[in-house]
Amino acid sequence: MPAFFSIRCFGEAKMKLTIVFAGLLGVFLTPALASTDINIGGNSNSGISGQQSVSVNNEHNVANVDNNNGWDSWNALWDYNTDLAAVRLFGKKKCIVHRMNKDAMPSLQTLDKLVKEKKLQGEGSGGPPPKGLRYSINPKEVSDLSKLGKPIASMCRGIPTYMAEEIKGTSLFFYRSGCYDINVLLLLNFSYCGEVIDG
């Protein structure tokens, strides 16, 4: 009987040690896997209307930007696994998806570094003015969201979703349809143009 008791106590001690170790492992691993958040104020000097927050998730290679500004609120998602970007325009009840322009858009590592060094807060990094990108929206609705990858499909589910192509060169000056402009993180100005925005 005493031998059985001592084995049982050893088993309970081993289980407690395992639980403590797992808890400590979770404490140390969580910062490596968690998203990093910052807020950018929407003051008149920043060029941003509303309050923006950004999350960088290195585990899933995704960056998410939320702009909270009432009816003009939007959510942008950059999926570095598929090289696709999407913006959900809440007031328009539409989702626009396009290829990421890697020459203009920061890498996930660069964006993560800017976030962690708090270089996007307040007045921004003090660097050059934001780069401008303009997109023409295809009026044909995307029928299969699964082709866009899980993060974008989840964000755009339940609302009309459209693909867009970047407009480059002189065609910028001759575009006649209405455009919807967003300023992302004091880094990029996006213009989404086409009949979809007018409607």
Salt bridges, closest charged atoms under 4 A:
GLU12 OE2 - ARG8 NE 3.72
GLU59 OE1 - HIS60 NE2 3.96
ASP83 OD2 - LYS102 NZ 3.14
ASP112 OD2 - LYS116 NZ 3.03
GLU117 OE1 - LYS119 NZ 3.27
